[in-house]
Amino acid sequence: MALEIKQQLRQTQQLVMTPQLQQAIKLLQFNHLEMVTAVELEMVENPLLETAAFDDPFTDKERESRNDLDELEDTVREPERPESDVMAADWENYLDSYGGDYSPAMRDFSDQRPLENRAASNESLFKYLLEQLKLSKLDEGDCRIALEIIGNLDENGYLEVSLEELANSVNGDTDKVRAVLAEVQQFDPRGVAARDLRECLLIQAKVLEPPDQLAVRVLEEAFDSLHRGKIDEVARKLKVSAEHARGAVKVISCLNPRPGASFANSDTVYIVPDIFVIKLGNEYSIVLNDDGLPRLRISSFYQQALHSGISSPGAKDYIQEKMRAAVWLIKSIHQRQRTIYKVTQSIIKFQRGFFDKGIDYLRPLILKDVADDVEMHESTISRVTTNKYMHTPRGIFELKYFFNSGIRHGTEAIASESVKNQILRIVKNENLKRPASDKQIVEELARSNIYIARRTVAKYRDILGIPPSSRRRKKF
């Protein structure tokens, strides 16, 4: 068969992701803080963008860029306070008074920030142990091994590597590393640098005041039985009465299984809601969070320069390019706000029972339900609801929280989150000496017309961080 070259027409459809479309999709999935950062970066790169006060009237070009967003009510907020200008400081008086008073009592600290507005610095476990290492009597070689040990502790204070690995890293022998490890384990907090839970508790039990030799024996000789909760087995192994064994176990339960946890970074991470839902009478009002998000407009200076005629073709092309980018950004922001508004309206419509009565009335909901309601694609709904939070009269919830699978509840269906809340309520009200097993939880839910399998209860219990009944039982 001979090969030949010929022309052929073919008609196909293809989705082209223009830079403008990519930017709109990217803005849509940003949360509030990411959106504020993106707008600030865009204002730095585009000189045609400038901020306008919220009470300034719209220009014709701004009205055109808003599309049909006029039906949404503009959120009124207080204007931001301007940042302090370093050039506005009274440098003349500062230079005259510089060096005039060296006494802290005579110095004026009124220009400094109040103490409650200063960020607190948390001391890390590594730094805390390093300060103790500097005060120890270890020689230079041992300090190098100790520093290697301290650097390999996890956030709970446990040693993550073996003695052989430590010996290879410092080019030393295992016996030397073991001796230095014993010295580091005497540092505060007690139990730090332990290799497992048993060693951590044993280090603390040996320094108890007053001493408790039976607690030490329990950890040394019957730790496996203790770990399984077999108090009678512990008593038989140690040949003591069950009462004495329970007393020793009670002492051990007061020890700290995670000595380094108090040094972990526990800074409070605050959630900034993207949407506020306010109840007014019997209706719910939606307010989008515009705090920190400036109202953008096109600079009038560059508009006049473009219409007045610019001699340089390069400058004209640059201004036109930046103007198109600025107009598209403003349109994309308004379209993002409008999409979030419509999706929130749809969620409130589907989950009205939750907003009125609570979590027990949360109904099953999938992305397709909201997508069909607002006439958008499921991928758009997924981007809108990802990493965004809603402030409601019942608390702050992620938008994804309102989408749940359904479980049979009598003749209707109930959301999985409601079932988890029911399980949590059953566990909180149980008898600690006889906690409810997974089978008993299934029977309790069945009495409320919620029918699920025992393995589903076990799965939800693991998600909620609830241990099994054998570990929830109170021993003494």
N, C-alpha and C positions, 0 to 999 in steps of 0.2 A: 504494500500500500504506500503510495507516494505521499510525502509530506508537502503541504502547501500553506502559504500564508494568505489569509483572507480577513476582511473586516466583517464584524458582526455587531449589531446593536442589541443591547440588553438593558432592560429597565429594572432597577432594584431600589429598595428603600433602605436607608442607613441612618442610624442615629449618630449625629455629630455632636460631641461634647465641646461646645465652644468655651473659651475661658470665662465668659459671663455666666453661662449655665453652671460651670463648675463652681464659680464663686457663690452663686445663689444656693446650690446644694450644700456647700460648706458652711455658709452662714445659717442655714436651716437647722443643722444638727448642733450648733454651738449652744451652750448654756449661757446664762446671763453674764457671768464673769468673763468667759471666753469671748463673748460678743463685745463687751466693753473694750477688752484688750485689742481685738481685731479692728475695731473702729479707730482706736487711738493710733495704731500702726498705720492704717490707711490715711489718716489725716497727716501723719508725718511725711508719707511718700507723695501725697497728692496735694499740691499747693492750692488747687481750686476749691478744696473743701474747707469750710469754716463753720463754726457753731453759731447758732442763733438762739436768742432768748425764747422761752416757751410762750411768752405773750406777744411776740412779734407777729405781725400779719404775714401770710404766705404770699410769695411772689407768684407770677403767672407760671414760671417754669417749675416752681415747687408744687403748685397745684397739679400740673401735668404729670409730674413724677409720682404723685401720691396715688394716681389711678382712681379707683373707687373706694379708697380707704376713708373718705370723709364720713362715712356712716359710723365708723368707730369713734367713740368718744375719746378725746385727748386727755391723757392723765396729767393732772396739774400737780406740780410738786414745787417745793421751795428751791430757789436758785442756789447753786453750790457756792460755798464761800471761796473766794480767791485764795490761792496759796500765797504764803508770805514771800515777798520779793527781797532777795538778798541785797539788791542795790538800794532798797529803801531804808536800810539800817543807818543809824546815826553813827557813821564811822568816825566823825570828827571827835565826838565825845568819847568814843571807844578808845581812840588813840591817846587822848588826853589822860584818860583814867587807867590806861594799861600799865600794869606794874605798880600802881599806886598803893594797892593794899594787898598784902600777902597773907593776912590773917583770914582764915575761913569764916570766922565769926563776923567780920566786917564786910564780907563779900555779898553782893546782892544776887540771889539766884532766881529772881522773879521772871527772868526771860527764859528760863529753862522749863521743859515740860514737867507737869506734875508726875509724882511717883506712880499714880494709878494708871497713867498713860504710857508707861514704859514697859517694854516687853521683858518678861522674866526669862532668865536663861537657866535651863535645867542642866544639872550636872550629870554627865554620862557615867555609866558603870566603868568604862575604860579609864576615864580621868580619875575617878574616885579610887580605883585600885592602884593606878599609877602613883598617886600621891602617897599611898601607903607603902608602895615599893621603894620610893625614895627614902623613906624613913626606916626601912628594914636594914638588917645587918648582913644582907647577902653580898657576896663579892661581885666583881664585874661580870664574870662568867655566869654565875647563877642569876644575876639580874637580867642577862640576855635571855636565858631560858624562861625566866618568869615573865618577861615582856612578851615572849612568844606565846606563852600560855594565856596571858590576859587578852592578847589580840585574837585568840581563837575561841573566846566565850560567846555564846549566843545571847539573845536579849533576856533570857531567863537566868543567865549565870552559869549554864552548863558548858563543859568542855566538849567541843564538837569533833575533835580529832583524837586519834589514839596516841599512846606514848611513843610508839615506834615512829609515827609520822613526825612528832615533835623532835625526837632524837635525830632523825634524818635532816630536818630543817636547820638544826643548830649544830650539826656535825658532832653530836655527843652520844653518850650511851644511855640506855633506857633507865638504868638504876639511878643515874644522876638526875634525869628528868623527873623520875618518881619522887626523889627526895625534895626537889624544888617544888613540885606540885603539892606535896604535903605542907610546905611552908606557905604557899599561896592560899591554900585552903584554910589557913588560920586567919586570913584577912577578913575584914568586915565588908559586907554582911556574911555571917556564918552560913556555910553551905555552898558558897560560891566555888567555882572550878570543880564541882563534882562531875563524875562521868555518867551517873544515872541517879534515879530518884532515891534508891536505897542509900547510896553513899551520901547524898545531900542531906537526908534526914539523920543519918548516923553521925555526921559531923556536928550537927546541931544538938543531937541527944547527948553527946559526950560532954558538952559544956553546960548542961542545964543546971540551974540553981533553984532549989536544991537538987543534987544529983539523983538520977533515977536509973539504977542499974537494970531493972527489969525492962524498961523501954529500950535500952541498948541491946539487951539479949533478944528481944522480939525482932529488932531490925537485923541482928546478926544471924539468928538461928531460925526464924520463922517468918521471914519477910514475904515469901510466896503465899503462905496461908493468910497473912495479914492483907495482902493485896487482893485476894479473892473474898475477903470479908468473913473468913472462917475463924471466928473468935474461939470457939470450942476446940478447934484443931490447934490453934496457937497455945491454948492452955495445956493440952495433952503433950505437945512437943516440949514445952518448957517445964512440965510437971508442976504447974501451979494451979491455983483455983481459977475458975472462970471469972470471979469477981476481980481478982488481982490482974488477970489478963485484960479485962475491960478497962481497968484503971490505967494500965500501961498504954493501951491503944488510944485512950482519951488524951493522954499526954502527947502521944505522937501526932494526933490530929491537930494539935495546936502549933506544930512546927510549920515552917514556911517551905512549901515545895518549890517555889520559884523565887529564890533570893534576889535575883537581879531584876525582877519585874518592876520594882519601885523606881528604878532608874530609867525605865523605858520612856520614850518620848510620848507623853500623855497630853500634848497640847490639844485643846478643844478645837475641832474643825467645825466651823459654822457653815450651815447650808444657806445659800442665798436663793430664795424662791424666784422662779421665773414668772409665776402667775399667783395672784391673790384672788381667792374666791370669798366674797363677803355676802352674808345672808341679810337681806333687807325685807323684812316681813316674811312672806312665804316664797319669795323668789331669791335667786342667787345672782349676784353681780360679779362680773369678771373684770379685773384690773390687771393689765400687763405691767410688769416691773420695769420701769424706765429709769430707775435710779442709777445715776452714773453714765447713762447712755445719752450722749449729746444729740440735740436736734441739728441735723446737717443741712447745709444749703450751699449753693454755688456762689463763689465769690463774685460780687458785682464788679470789682476792679478788672478781673480777667474777662468778664463778659463785655465790658465797655471796650477793653483793649482789642477783643476779637472783632467786634462790630465796627470799630473806628478804622480798621484797616492797618495791618501790620506789614511793614516793609520786608521783614525777613520771612521767607516761606517756612524755614525750619521752626521758627517760634510759633507760627500759626498752626502748623501741624501738631506741635507739642501741646498747645493749649486745647486744640480740638480733641486730641487723644485723651488728655486728662479730663476734659469735660464729659466725654462719653463714659469714661470709667466712673466719674463722680455721680452722674445721673443714674447709671446702672446700679451703683452701690446703694443709693438712696431708695431706688425702686425695690431692690432686693431686701433691704431692711424692712420696708413697709409690708412687702409681701410675706416676709417671715412672721412679722407680728400678726398679720391677718390670719395666716395659717394656724398659728398657735392659738389664736382666739377662737377660731372655728372648731378646732379639735377639742379644746377645753369645753366649749358649749356642748359638743356631742357627748363627751365623757359624763358631764353633769346630767344630761338627758338619760343616758343609759344607767347611770349609777345613782339615780335620785334617792333610792332607798338608803344607800350608804350615807349620803349627806344629811338625810333627815333623821335616820334612826341608828346608824352605827355600823360597825364592821360585820355584824351578824346578817345584815341585809345586803352585803356585797354580792352582786350577781355575776355569773360567768360572762366574759367579754373577750373578744378576739379583735385583732387589728382590722380584719376584713369588715367587721360590723361598723366600726367608725369610718373606715375608708368608703364604704357604700353610702353612709349617711352624709358625709361632707363632699362626696364625689371626687375623691382623690385616690391615688394609688397607695397600696399597702406600704410600699417602700417609703413613701413620703410620711405616712403616719408613724412608721418606725423611727425615722430620723427626728421627727418632732418630739416624740415621747422618750427619746434616749437621753439620759443624763440631765433631765429637767425635773424641777420640783414644783409642787403646787401647795400653797398655804391655804388651808381650809379651816373652818370653825372646829374641826375635829383633829387638827394637827397638820404637820407637814408630811406630804407623801410624794414619792416619785411617781411620775405619770405612768410608768410601767406597772406600778402597784395595782392599778385599776383593771389590768388585763389578767384574767385568771381562767384556768380550765374549769370545767363544770363537773360536779359530783351530784349524784341523784339524791334528792331530798324530798321524799314522798312522791308526789306527782310532778314536782318541779325540779330545778337544779340549783345548787348552791356553789358559790365560788370556793376554790381550794383554800384561799386565805381565811375564809370564815371557818372552815374545818380546822385549820391550824389554831385559830383562836379558841375554838371549842376544846381542843386537846390541851392547850395551855391552861385553860380554865379548870379542866378536870385535874391536871397535875397540881395546880396551886391549892386546890381544895382537898387533896387526898390526905389520908392518915399516914404520917411519916413512918410509923412502925409497920404499916401494911400498905405500901404504895400500890397503885393500880398497875397491873400488867397490861401489855398491849391487847390481850384478849378481852380484859375487863374494860379497857377504853373503847374497843369495838362495840361491846355490849351497851356501854353507856351512850355512845353515839347513836346506836340503833334505837334506843328509847326516845331519842329526839328526831327519829325518822331520817337519820343520816346513815347510809349503808356503804361502808368501805371495808376493804380487806385488811387483815392484820398486818400484812407486809406494807400496805400503804400507811398505816399508823406508824410503823417503825420508820418508814422513810421520812414522814413529816416530823417525827420526834427527833430524828437526827438533824434535820434542817433547823429545827428550833433550838438545838443544842441541849436537849433533855436526855440525860443518861437513862439506861434501862432501869427497871424496877429494882433489880438486885443491887444496883449501886445507889439508888435513891433511898433505900431502907435505912432508917436510923438505928444504929447498933446499941446505943446506950442513951 
